[in-house]
Amino acid sequence: MDPTDGTRDSGRVKVRIHDDPAEYWALARPVFAADPLRHTHGLSVGRRLVETPAPDLEPPVLMTLWDGDRIAGAAFRQWPWPFGISAVPAGAGGEAFANALLEHGVDLPCVSGPRDTAEPFGQLWSTLTGASVREVRAMRLFRLGTLEPPATAGRARAVTEDDLPMLVEWVAAFEVEAIGERRSTGQVLNMLRQSLALGNGLLLWEDGDQAVSYAAVGAPVDGMSRIGPVYTPPELRGRGYGAAITAEVSRWALEAGAEYVCLFTDLANPVSNAIYQRIGYRPVYDQTELAFEN
């Protein structure tokens, strides 16, 4: 495979834009697998694009960086999520990605990645385009150490097809809280079915005969499983249900063979940060989501 075909060339450093998700995944996966925690989004998105493509979503933007004949980085975007740049190297690599985005007219409303990667890229993009940069969300990645499940009334059970109408509403509400956007009912339903088809762990916590909280965790990919979303309806919060269901999907991931079980928290929410640490999660790195405004 010739990585120079159809690329943006900046001397030895070249960026290739991929139309074929399978081709992209074959090339980018080793880059992401070298550090499964730093590139947790890259691993989960790449696997999903190849194994259960979602035709109802906008086509993804898939890019790889080459230094001669050596792959040196990767980036991606699938609507409605930000452009993932955890594997965009600083310096000439970041400039090559930015120039390729501009040359191909790719819309770049926001980026997300570890702070040490995203902030320099955001500064570069602002310089090249004149856009202002605004932090939308400050996050922290946590990795599970020793799981310490809480004592909470109720029990966990697996999601079934009968639960999907309720979960469509719950996941849509979660996305409005998390990213300020609501996908259509059909898109959320397809996403849930896609997750089930991937063999992910989707669990509900029940107290009595009432479903009170929901969490999902990805099946392991290169040893990594990431939890999300975790959602409890507002009227049921503060009772320990979120911690309980998070502990159960954590256990599910460990039993499925995950070496790295991780989750992101919003640093603006001290309650969730404290809860996850109480059940055994420890901080790894800070992540930021940056929006660009002209």
Secondary structure, 3 states (H helix, E strand, C coil): CCCCCCEEEECCEEEEEECCHHHHHHHHHHHHHCCCCCCHHHHHHHHHHHHCCCCCCCCCEEEEEEECCEEEEEEEECCCCCEEEEECCCCHHHHHHHHHHHHCCCCCCEEEEEHHHHHHHHHHHHHHHCCEEEEEEEEEEEEECCCCCCCCCCEEEECCHHHHHHHHHHHHHHHHHHHCCCCCHHHHHHHHHHHHHCCCEEEEEEECCEEEEEEEECCCECCEEEEEEEECCHHHCCCCHHHHHHHHHHHHHHHCCCCEEEEEEECCCHHHHHHHHHCCEEEEEEEEEEEEEC
